[in-house]
């Protein structure tokens, strides 16, 4: 069984960078969808 410190290290070395990248992409897509909705539904 892995120790808590090993799991924490794994999270910050492997998962956290991937999660941050996905979060940036999610925010970008969210803003694009919002802008599309504003322009599409205001006409």
mmCIF entry with sequence, helices, sheets and N, C-alpha, C, O atoms, coordinates in Angstrom:
data_MODEL
# 
_entry.id   MODEL 
# 
_entity.id                         1 
_entity.type                       polymer 
_entity.pdbx_number_of_molecules   1 
# 
_entity_poly.entity_id                      1 
_entity_poly.type                           'polypeptide(L)' 
_entity_poly.nstd_linkage                   no 
_entity_poly.nstd_monomer                   no 
_entity_poly.pdbx_seq_one_letter_code       
;(UNK)(UNK)(UNK)(UNK)(UNK)(UNK)(UNK)(UNK)(UNK)(UNK)(UNK)(UNK)(UNK)(UNK)(UNK)(UNK)
(UNK)(UNK)(UNK)(UNK)(UNK)(UNK)(UNK)(UNK)(UNK)(UNK)(UNK)(UNK)(UNK)(UNK)(UNK)(UNK)
(UNK)(UNK)(UNK)(UNK)(UNK)(UNK)(UNK)(UNK)(UNK)(UNK)(UNK)
;
_entity_poly.pdbx_seq_one_letter_code_can   XXXXXXXXXXXXXXXXXXXXXXXXXXXXXXXXXXXXXXXXXXX 
_entity_poly.pdbx_strand_id                 A 
# 
loop_
_entity_poly_seq.entity_id 
_entity_poly_seq.num 
_entity_poly_seq.mon_id 
_entity_poly_seq.hetero 
1 1  UNK n 
1 2  UNK n 
1 3  UNK n 
1 4  UNK n 
1 5  UNK n 
1 6  UNK n 
1 7  UNK n 
1 8  UNK n 
1 9  UNK n 
1 10 UNK n 
1 11 UNK n 
1 12 UNK n 
1 13 UNK n 
1 14 UNK n 
1 15 UNK n 
1 16 UNK n 
1 17 UNK n 
1 18 UNK n 
1 19 UNK n 
1 20 UNK n 
1 21 UNK n 
1 22 UNK n 
1 23 UNK n 
1 24 UNK n 
1 25 UNK n 
1 26 UNK n 
1 27 UNK n 
1 28 UNK n 
1 29 UNK n 
1 30 UNK n 
1 31 UNK n 
1 32 UNK n 
1 33 UNK n 
1 34 UNK n 
1 35 UNK n 
1 36 UNK n 
1 37 UNK n 
1 38 UNK n 
1 39 UNK n 
1 40 UNK n 
1 41 UNK n 
1 42 UNK n 
1 43 UNK n 
# 
_struct_asym.id          A 
_struct_asym.entity_id   1 
# 
loop_
_struct_conf.conf_type_id 
_struct_conf.id 
_struct_conf.pdbx_PDB_helix_id 
_struct_conf.beg_label_comp_id 
_struct_conf.beg_label_asym_id 
_struct_conf.beg_label_seq_id 
_struct_conf.pdbx_beg_PDB_ins_code 
_struct_conf.end_label_comp_id 
_struct_conf.end_label_asym_id 
_struct_conf.end_label_seq_id 
_struct_conf.pdbx_end_PDB_ins_code 
_struct_conf.beg_auth_comp_id 
_struct_conf.beg_auth_asym_id 
_struct_conf.beg_auth_seq_id 
_struct_conf.end_auth_comp_id 
_struct_conf.end_auth_asym_id 
_struct_conf.end_auth_seq_id 
_struct_conf.pdbx_PDB_helix_class 
_struct_conf.details 
_struct_conf.pdbx_PDB_helix_length 
HELX_P HELX_P1 AA1 UNK A 4  ? UNK A 10 ? UNK A 4  UNK A 10 1 ? 7  
HELX_P HELX_P2 AA2 UNK A 11 ? UNK A 15 ? UNK A 11 UNK A 15 3 ? 5  
HELX_P HELX_P3 AA3 UNK A 16 ? UNK A 42 ? UNK A 16 UNK A 42 1 ? 27 
# 
_struct_conf_type.id          HELX_P 
_struct_conf_type.criteria    ? 
_struct_conf_type.reference   ? 
# 
loop_
_atom_site.group_PDB 
_atom_site.id 
_atom_site.type_symbol 
_atom_site.label_atom_id 
_atom_site.label_alt_id 
_atom_site.label_comp_id 
_atom_site.label_asym_id 
_atom_site.label_entity_id 
_atom_site.label_seq_id 
_atom_site.pdbx_PDB_ins_code 
_atom_site.Cartn_x 
_atom_site.Cartn_y 
_atom_site.Cartn_z 
_atom_site.occupancy 
_atom_site.B_iso_or_equiv 
_atom_site.pdbx_formal_charge 
_atom_site.auth_seq_id 
_atom_site.auth_comp_id 
_atom_site.auth_asym_id 
_atom_site.auth_atom_id 
_atom_site.pdbx_PDB_model_num 
ATOM 1   N N  . UNK A 1 1  ? 0.846   -1.177 0.000   1.00 0.00 ? 1  UNK A N  1 
ATOM 2   C CA . UNK A 1 1  ? 0.000   0.000  0.000   1.00 0.00 ? 1  UNK A CA 1 
ATOM 3   C C  . UNK A 1 1  ? 0.891   1.240  0.000   1.00 0.00 ? 1  UNK A C  1 
ATOM 4   O O  . UNK A 1 1  ? 1.898   1.297  0.706   1.00 0.00 ? 1  UNK A O  1 
ATOM 5   N N  . UNK A 1 2  ? 0.512   2.209  -0.786  1.00 0.00 ? 2  UNK A N  1 
ATOM 6   C CA . UNK A 1 2  ? 1.282   3.447  -0.881  1.00 0.00 ? 2  UNK A CA 1 
ATOM 7   C C  . UNK A 1 2  ? 1.026   4.316  0.337   1.00 0.00 ? 2  UNK A C  1 
ATOM 8   O O  . UNK A 1 2  ? -0.058  4.301  0.920   1.00 0.00 ? 2  UNK A O  1 
ATOM 9   N N  . UNK A 1 3  ? 2.037   5.064  0.701   1.00 0.00 ? 3  UNK A N  1 
ATOM 10  C CA . UNK A 1 3  ? 1.863   5.988  1.818   1.00 0.00 ? 3  UNK A CA 1 
ATOM 11  C C  . UNK A 1 3  ? 1.190   7.263  1.308   1.00 0.00 ? 3  UNK A C  1 
ATOM 12  O O  . UNK A 1 3  ? 1.137   7.516  0.105   1.00 0.00 ? 3  UNK A O  1 
ATOM 13  N N  . UNK A 1 4  ? 0.693   8.036  2.224   1.00 0.00 ? 4  UNK A N  1 
ATOM 14  C CA . UNK A 1 4  ? 0.022   9.286  1.865   1.00 0.00 ? 4  UNK A CA 1 
ATOM 15  C C  . UNK A 1 4  ? 0.985   10.231 1.160   1.00 0.00 ? 4  UNK A C  1 
ATOM 16  O O  . UNK A 1 4  ? 0.595   10.914 0.212   1.00 0.00 ? 4  UNK A O  1 
ATOM 17  N N  . UNK A 1 5  ? 2.222   10.282 1.602   1.00 0.00 ? 5  UNK A N  1 
ATOM 18  C CA . UNK A 1 5  ? 3.185   11.178 0.958   1.00 0.00 ? 5  UNK A CA 1 
ATOM 19  C C  . UNK A 1 5  ? 3.489   10.731 -0.471  1.00 0.00 ? 5  UNK A C  1 
ATOM 20  O O  . UNK A 1 5  ? 3.704   11.575 -1.341  1.00 0.00 ? 5  UNK A O  1 
ATOM 21  N N  . UNK A 1 6  ? 3.512   9.423  -0.730  1.00 0.00 ? 6  UNK A N  1 
ATOM 22  C CA . UNK A 1 6  ? 3.729   8.933  -2.086  1.00 0.00 ? 6  UNK A CA 1 
ATOM 23  C C  . UNK A 1 6  ? 2.545   9.292  -2.988  1.00 0.00 ? 6  UNK A C  1 
ATOM 24  O O  . UNK A 1 6  ? 2.734   9.654  -4.150  1.00 0.00 ? 6  UNK A O  1 
ATOM 25  N N  . UNK A 1 7  ? 1.352   9.192  -2.464  1.00 0.00 ? 7  UNK A N  1 
ATOM 26  C CA . UNK A 1 7  ? 0.169   9.559  -3.246  1.00 0.00 ? 7  UNK A CA 1 
ATOM 27  C C  . UNK A 1 7  ? 0.128   11.060 -3.506  1.00 0.00 ? 7  UNK A C  1 
ATOM 28  O O  . UNK A 1 7  ? -0.246  11.500 -4.593  1.00 0.00 ? 7  UNK A O  1 
ATOM 29  N N  . UNK A 1 8  ? 0.513   11.837 -2.509  1.00 0.00 ? 8  UNK A N  1 
ATOM 30  C CA . UNK A 1 8  ? 0.566   13.288 -2.681  1.00 0.00 ? 8  UNK A CA 1 
ATOM 31  C C  . UNK A 1 8  ? 1.594   13.650 -3.741  1.00 0.00 ? 8  UNK A C  1 
ATOM 32  O O  . UNK A 1 8  ? 1.330   14.488 -4.604  1.00 0.00 ? 8  UNK A O  1 
ATOM 33  N N  . UNK A 1 9  ? 2.766   13.023 -3.682  1.00 0.00 ? 9  UNK A N  1 
ATOM 34  C CA . UNK A 1 9  ? 3.793   13.268 -4.692  1.00 0.00 ? 9  UNK A CA 1 
ATOM 35  C C  . UNK A 1 9  ? 3.292   12.897 -6.084  1.00 0.00 ? 9  UNK A C  1 
ATOM 36  O O  . UNK A 1 9  ? 3.502   13.646 -7.038  1.00 0.00 ? 9  UNK A O  1 
ATOM 37  N N  . UNK A 1 10 ? 2.640   11.761 -6.206  1.00 0.00 ? 10 UNK A N  1 
ATOM 38  C CA . UNK A 1 10 ? 2.093   11.326 -7.492  1.00 0.00 ? 10 UNK A CA 1 
ATOM 39  C C  . UNK A 1 10 ? 1.084   12.344 -8.021  1.00 0.00 ? 10 UNK A C  1 
ATOM 40  O O  . UNK A 1 10 ? 1.093   12.672 -9.207  1.00 0.00 ? 10 UNK A O  1 
ATOM 41  N N  . UNK A 1 11 ? 0.226   12.837 -7.150  1.00 0.00 ? 11 UNK A N  1 
ATOM 42  C CA . UNK A 1 11 ? -0.778  13.813 -7.561  1.00 0.00 ? 11 UNK A CA 1 
ATOM 43  C C  . UNK A 1 11 ? -0.118  15.070 -8.109  1.00 0.00 ? 11 UNK A C  1 
ATOM 44  O O  . UNK A 1 11 ? -0.451  15.521 -9.205  1.00 0.00 ? 11 UNK A O  1 
ATOM 45  N N  . UNK A 1 12 ? 0.815   15.634 -7.354  1.00 0.00 ? 12 UNK A N  1 
ATOM 46  C CA . UNK A 1 12 ? 1.421   16.897 -7.775  1.00 0.00 ? 12 UNK A CA 1 
ATOM 47  C C  . UNK A 1 12 ? 2.394   16.732 -8.941  1.00 0.00 ? 12 UNK A C  1 
ATOM 48  O O  . UNK A 1 12 ? 2.603   17.689 -9.687  1.00 0.00 ? 12 UNK A O  1 
ATOM 49  N N  . UNK A 1 13 ? 2.987   15.575 -9.123  1.00 0.00 ? 13 UNK A N  1 
ATOM 50  C CA . UNK A 1 13 ? 3.913   15.371 -10.230 1.00 0.00 ? 13 UNK A CA 1 
ATOM 51  C C  . UNK A 1 13 ? 3.209   14.958 -11.515 1.00 0.00 ? 13 UNK A C  1 
ATOM 52  O O  . UNK A 1 13 ? 3.662   15.315 -12.602 1.00 0.00 ? 13 UNK A O  1 
ATOM 53  N N  . UNK A 1 14 ? 2.121   14.221 -11.416 1.00 0.00 ? 14 UNK A N  1 
ATOM 54  C CA . UNK A 1 14 ? 1.484   13.659 -12.609 1.00 0.00 ? 14 UNK A CA 1 
ATOM 55  C C  . UNK A 1 14 ? 0.086   14.199 -12.884 1.00 0.00 ? 14 UNK A C  1 
ATOM 56  O O  . UNK A 1 14 ? -0.209  14.616 -14.004 1.00 0.00 ? 14 UNK A O  1 
ATOM 57  N N  . UNK A 1 15 ? -0.752  14.193 -11.897 1.00 0.00 ? 15 UNK A N  1 
ATOM 58  C CA . UNK A 1 15 ? -2.151  14.547 -12.126 1.00 0.00 ? 15 UNK A CA 1 
ATOM 59  C C  . UNK A 1 15 ? -2.390  16.052 -12.162 1.00 0.00 ? 15 UNK A C  1 
ATOM 60  O O  . UNK A 1 15 ? -3.124  16.538 -13.022 1.00 0.00 ? 15 UNK A O  1 
ATOM 61  N N  . UNK A 1 16 ? -1.790  16.783 -11.255 1.00 0.00 ? 16 UNK A N  1 
ATOM 62  C CA . UNK A 1 16 ? -2.054  18.213 -11.140 1.00 0.00 ? 16 UNK A CA 1 
ATOM 63  C C  . UNK A 1 16 ? -1.742  18.971 -12.435 1.00 0.00 ? 16 UNK A C  1 
ATOM 64  O O  . UNK A 1 16 ? -2.562  19.784 -12.860 1.00 0.00 ? 16 UNK A O  1 
ATOM 65  N N  . UNK A 1 17 ? -0.582  18.738 -13.085 1.00 0.00 ? 17 UNK A N  1 
ATOM 66  C CA . UNK A 1 17 ? -0.330  19.443 -14.353 1.00 0.00 ? 17 UNK A CA 1 
ATOM 67  C C  . UNK A 1 17 ? -1.378  19.128 -15.422 1.00 0.00 ? 17 UNK A C  1 
ATOM 68  O O  . UNK A 1 17 ? -1.796  20.017 -16.164 1.00 0.00 ? 17 UNK A O  1 
ATOM 69  N N  . UNK A 1 18 ? -1.796  17.884 -15.498 1.00 0.00 ? 18 UNK A N  1 
ATOM 70  C CA . UNK A 1 18 ? -2.811  17.511 -16.488 1.00 0.00 ? 18 UNK A CA 1 
ATOM 71  C C  . UNK A 1 18 ? -4.148  18.168 -16.158 1.00 0.00 ? 18 UNK A C  1 
ATOM 72  O O  . UNK A 1 18 ? -4.853  18.633 -17.053 1.00 0.00 ? 18 UNK A O  1 
ATOM 73  N N  . UNK A 1 19 ? -4.490  18.206 -14.888 1.00 0.00 ? 19 UNK A N  1 
ATOM 74  C CA . UNK A 1 19 ? -5.752  18.825 -14.471 1.00 0.00 ? 19 UNK A CA 1 
ATOM 75  C C  . UNK A 1 19 ? -5.730  20.319 -14.759 1.00 0.00 ? 19 UNK A C  1 
ATOM 76  O O  . UNK A 1 19 ? -6.732  20.874 -15.210 1.00 0.00 ? 19 UNK A O  1 
ATOM 77  N N  . UNK A 1 20 ? -4.607  20.976 -14.506 1.00 0.00 ? 20 UNK A N  1 
ATOM 78  C CA . UNK A 1 20 ? -4.505  22.409 -14.787 1.00 0.00 ? 20 UNK A CA 1 
ATOM 79  C C  . UNK A 1 20 ? -4.671  22.675 -16.279 1.00 0.00 ? 20 UNK A C  1 
ATOM 80  O O  . UNK A 1 20 ? -5.355  23.623 -16.665 1.00 0.00 ? 20 UNK A O  1 
ATOM 81  N N  . UNK A 1 21 ? -4.058  21.857 -17.111 1.00 0.00 ? 21 UNK A N  1 
ATOM 82  C CA . UNK A 1 21 ? -4.190  22.017 -18.563 1.00 0.00 ? 21 UNK A CA 1 
ATOM 83  C C  . UNK A 1 21 ? -5.634  21.839 -18.999 1.00 0.00 ? 21 UNK A C  1 
ATOM 84  O O  . UNK A 1 21 ? -6.147  22.631 -19.790 1.00 0.00 ? 21 UNK A O  1 
ATOM 85  N N  . UNK A 1 22 ? -6.289  20.815 -18.493 1.00 0.00 ? 22 UNK A N  1 
ATOM 86  C CA . UNK A 1 22 ? -7.692  20.585 -18.829 1.00 0.00 ? 22 UNK A CA 1 
ATOM 87  C C  . UNK A 1 22 ? -8.578  21.728 -18.345 1.00 0.00 ? 22 UNK A C  1 
ATOM 88  O O  . UNK A 1 22 ? -9.531  22.104 -19.029 1.00 0.00 ? 22 UNK A O  1 
ATOM 89  N N  . UNK A 1 23 ? -8.277  22.278 -17.186 1.00 0.00 ? 23 UNK A N  1 
ATOM 90  C CA . UNK A 1 23 ? -9.071  23.385 -16.656 1.00 0.00 ? 23 UNK A CA 1 
ATOM 91  C C  . UNK A 1 23 ? -8.936  24.622 -17.545 1.00 0.00 ? 23 UNK A C  1 
ATOM 92  O O  . UNK A 1 23 ? -9.922  25.322 -17.779 1.00 0.00 ? 23 UNK A O  1 
ATOM 93  N N  . UNK A 1 24 ? -7.739  24.897 -18.038 1.00 0.00 ? 24 UNK A N  1 
ATOM 94  C CA . UNK A 1 24 ? -7.545  26.025 -18.949 1.00 0.00 ? 24 UNK A CA 1 
ATOM 95  C C  . UNK A 1 24 ? -8.340  25.821 -20.222 1.00 0.00 ? 24 UNK A C  1 
ATOM 96  O O  . UNK A 1 24 ? -8.977  26.749 -20.719 1.00 0.00 ? 24 UNK A O  1 
ATOM 97  N N  . UNK A 1 25 ? -8.304  24.599 -20.755 1.00 0.00 ? 25 UNK A N  1 
ATOM 98  C CA . UNK A 1 25 ? -9.066  24.297 -21.973 1.00 0.00 ? 25 UNK A CA 1 
ATOM 99  C C  . UNK A 1 25 ? -10.562 24.408 -21.719 1.00 0.00 ? 25 UNK A C  1 
ATOM 100 O O  . UNK A 1 25 ? -11.300 24.913 -22.564 1.00 0.00 ? 25 UNK A O  1 
ATOM 101 N N  . UNK A 1 26 ? -11.016 23.937 -20.552 1.00 0.00 ? 26 UNK A N  1 
ATOM 102 C CA . UNK A 1 26 ? -12.437 24.013 -20.212 1.00 0.00 ? 26 UNK A CA 1 
ATOM 103 C C  . UNK A 1 26 ? -12.901 25.466 -20.159 1.00 0.00 ? 26 UNK A C  1 
ATOM 104 O O  . UNK A 1 26 ? -13.968 25.802 -20.672 1.00 0.00 ? 26 UNK A O  1 
ATOM 105 N N  . UNK A 1 27 ? -12.095 26.325 -19.536 1.00 0.00 ? 27 UNK A N  1 
ATOM 106 C CA . UNK A 1 27 ? -12.465 27.738 -19.433 1.00 0.00 ? 27 UNK A CA 1 
ATOM 107 C C  . UNK A 1 27 ? -12.504 28.393 -20.806 1.00 0.00 ? 27 UNK A C  1 
ATOM 108 O O  . UNK A 1 27 ? -13.365 29.231 -21.073 1.00 0.00 ? 27 UNK A O  1 
ATOM 109 N N  . UNK A 1 28 ? -11.570 28.011 -21.679 1.00 0.00 ? 28 UNK A N  1 
ATOM 110 C CA . UNK A 1 28 ? -11.554 28.567 -23.027 1.00 0.00 ? 28 UNK A CA 1 
ATOM 111 C C  . UNK A 1 28 ? -12.812 28.152 -23.795 1.00 0.00 ? 28 UNK A C  1 
ATOM 112 O O  . UNK A 1 28 ? -13.455 28.982 -24.439 1.00 0.00 ? 28 UNK A O  1 
ATOM 113 N N  . UNK A 1 29 ? -13.154 26.882 -23.726 1.00 0.00 ? 29 UNK A N  1 
ATOM 114 C CA . UNK A 1 29 ? -14.351 26.388 -24.414 1.00 0.00 ? 29 UNK A CA 1 
ATOM 115 C C  . UNK A 1 29 ? -15.597 27.051 -23.834 1.00 0.00 ? 29 UNK A C  1 
ATOM 116 O O  . UNK A 1 29 ? -16.507 27.418 -24.577 1.00 0.00 ? 29 UNK A O  1 
ATOM 117 N N  . UNK A 1 30 ? -15.640 27.202 -22.534 1.00 0.00 ? 30 UNK A N  1 
ATOM 118 C CA . UNK A 1 30 ? -16.791 27.839 -21.884 1.00 0.00 ? 30 UNK A CA 1 
ATOM 119 C C  . UNK A 1 30 ? -16.975 29.263 -22.393 1.00 0.00 ? 30 UNK A C  1 
ATOM 120 O O  . UNK A 1 30 ? -18.099 29.675 -22.680 1.00 0.00 ? 30 UNK A O  1 
ATOM 121 N N  . UNK A 1 31 ? -15.894 30.016 -22.509 1.00 0.00 ? 31 UNK A N  1 
ATOM 122 C CA . UNK A 1 31 ? -16.011 31.394 -22.980 1.00 0.00 ? 31 UNK A CA 1 
ATOM 123 C C  . UNK A 1 31 ? -16.435 31.440 -24.449 1.00 0.00 ? 31 UNK A C  1 
ATOM 124 O O  . UNK A 1 31 ? -17.207 32.311 -24.847 1.00 0.00 ? 31 UNK A O  1 
ATOM 125 N N  . UNK A 1 32 ? -15.926 30.495 -25.255 1.00 0.00 ? 32 UNK A N  1 
ATOM 126 C CA . UNK A 1 32 ? -16.320 30.457 -26.663 1.00 0.00 ? 32 UNK A CA 1 
ATOM 127 C C  . UNK A 1 32 ? -17.801 30.112 -26.811 1.00 0.00 ? 32 UNK A C  1 
ATOM 128 O O  . UNK A 1 32 ? -18.501 30.710 -27.628 1.00 0.00 ? 32 UNK A O  1 
ATOM 129 N N  . UNK A 1 33 ? -18.270 29.165 -26.036 1.00 0.00 ? 33 UNK A N  1 
ATOM 130 C CA . UNK A 1 33 ? -19.684 28.781 -26.083 1.00 0.00 ? 33 UNK A CA 1 
ATOM 131 C C  . UNK A 1 33 ? -20.550 29.951 -25.634 1.00 0.00 ? 33 UNK A C  1 
ATOM 132 O O  . UNK A 1 33 ? -21.599 30.205 -26.227 1.00 0.00 ? 33 UNK A O  1 
ATOM 133 N N  . UNK A 1 34 ? -20.129 30.660 -24.606 1.00 0.00 ? 34 UNK A N  1 
ATOM 134 C CA . UNK A 1 34 ? -20.883 31.811 -24.117 1.00 0.00 ? 34 UNK A CA 1 
ATOM 135 C C  . UNK A 1 34 ? -20.966 32.896 -25.191 1.00 0.00 ? 34 UNK A C  1 
ATOM 136 O O  . UNK A 1 34 ? -22.040 33.438 -25.455 1.00 0.00 ? 34 UNK A O  1 
ATOM 137 N N  . UNK A 1 35 ? -19.817 33.211 -25.811 1.00 0.00 ? 35 UNK A N  1 
ATOM 138 C CA . UNK A 1 35 ? -19.828 34.236 -26.852 1.00 0.00 ? 35 UNK A CA 1 
ATOM 139 C C  . UNK A 1 35 ? -20.684 33.813 -28.036 1.00 0.00 ? 35 UNK A C  1 
ATOM 140 O O  . UNK A 1 35 ? -21.418 34.633 -28.587 1.00 0.00 ? 35 UNK A O  1 
ATOM 141 N N  . UNK A 1 36 ? -20.605 32.559 -28.435 1.00 0.00 ? 36 UNK A N  1 
ATOM 142 C CA . UNK A 1 36 ? -21.437 32.055 -29.519 1.00 0.00 ? 36 UNK A CA 1 
ATOM 143 C C  . UNK A 1 36 ? -22.910 32.207 -29.156 1.00 0.00 ? 36 UNK A C  1 
ATOM 144 O O  . UNK A 1 36 ? -23.718 32.634 -29.980 1.00 0.00 ? 36 UNK A O  1 
ATOM 145 N N  . UNK A 1 37 ? -23.253 31.857 -27.927 1.00 0.00 ? 37 UNK A N  1 
ATOM 146 C CA . UNK A 1 37 ? -24.638 31.968 -27.480 1.00 0.00 ? 37 UNK A CA 1 
ATOM 147 C C  . UNK A 1 37 ? -25.133 33.404 -27.485 1.00 0.00 ? 37 UNK A C  1 
ATOM 148 O O  . UNK A 1 37 ? -26.268 33.677 -27.877 1.00 0.00 ? 37 UNK A O  1 
ATOM 149 N N  . UNK A 1 38 ? -24.278 34.320 -27.048 1.00 0.00 ? 38 UNK A N  1 
ATOM 150 C CA . UNK A 1 38 ? -24.658 35.736 -27.024 1.00 0.00 ? 38 UNK A CA 1 
ATOM 151 C C  . UNK A 1 38 ? -24.924 36.233 -28.440 1.00 0.00 ? 38 UNK A C  1 
ATOM 152 O O  . UNK A 1 38 ? -25.935 36.890 -28.688 1.00 0.00 ? 38 UNK A O  1 
ATOM 153 N N  . UNK A 1 39 ? -24.030 35.926 -29.362 1.00 0.00 ? 39 UNK A N  1 
ATOM 154 C CA . UNK A 1 39 ? -24.203 36.403 -30.737 1.00 0.00 ? 39 UNK A CA 1 
ATOM 155 C C  . UNK A 1 39 ? -25.326 35.674 -31.458 1.00 0.00 ? 39 UNK A C  1 
ATOM 156 O O  . UNK A 1 39 ? -26.032 36.278 -32.266 1.00 0.00 ? 39 UNK A O  1 
ATOM 157 N N  . UNK A 1 40 ? -25.501 34.406 -31.186 1.00 0.00 ? 40 UNK A N  1 
ATOM 158 C CA . UNK A 1 40 ? -26.526 33.626 -31.863 1.00 0.00 ? 40 UNK A CA 1 
ATOM 159 C C  . UNK A 1 40 ? -27.926 33.995 -31.396 1.00 0.00 ? 40 UNK A C  1 
ATOM 160 O O  . UNK A 1 40 ? -28.841 34.100 -32.213 1.00 0.00 ? 40 UNK A O  1 
ATOM 161 N N  . UNK A 1 41 ? -28.105 34.191 -30.101 1.00 0.00 ? 41 UNK A N  1 
ATOM 162 C CA . UNK A 1 41 ? -29.434 34.434 -29.563 1.00 0.00 ? 41 UNK A CA 1 
ATOM 163 C C  . UNK A 1 41 ? -29.837 35.896 -29.509 1.00 0.00 ? 41 UNK A C  1 
ATOM 164 O O  . UNK A 1 41 ? -30.990 36.202 -29.203 1.00 0.00 ? 41 UNK A O  1 
ATOM 165 N N  . UNK A 1 42 ? -28.909 36.816 -29.801 1.00 0.00 ? 42 UNK A N  1 
ATOM 166 C CA . UNK A 1 42 ? -29.286 38.222 -29.793 1.00 0.00 ? 42 UNK A CA 1 
ATOM 167 C C  . UNK A 1 42 ? -29.793 38.672 -31.161 1.00 0.00 ? 42 UNK A C  1 
ATOM 168 O O  . UNK A 1 42 ? -30.397 39.738 -31.280 1.00 0.00 ? 42 UNK A O  1 
ATOM 169 N N  . UNK A 1 43 ? -29.550 37.865 -32.190 1.00 0.00 ? 43 UNK A N  1 
ATOM 170 C CA . UNK A 1 43 ? -30.025 38.247 -33.528 1.00 0.00 ? 43 UNK A CA 1 
ATOM 171 C C  . UNK A 1 43 ? -31.447 37.846 -33.762 1.00 0.00 ? 43 UNK A C  1 
ATOM 172 O O  . UNK A 1 43 ? -31.991 38.097 -34.838 1.00 0.00 ? 43 UNK A O  1 
# 
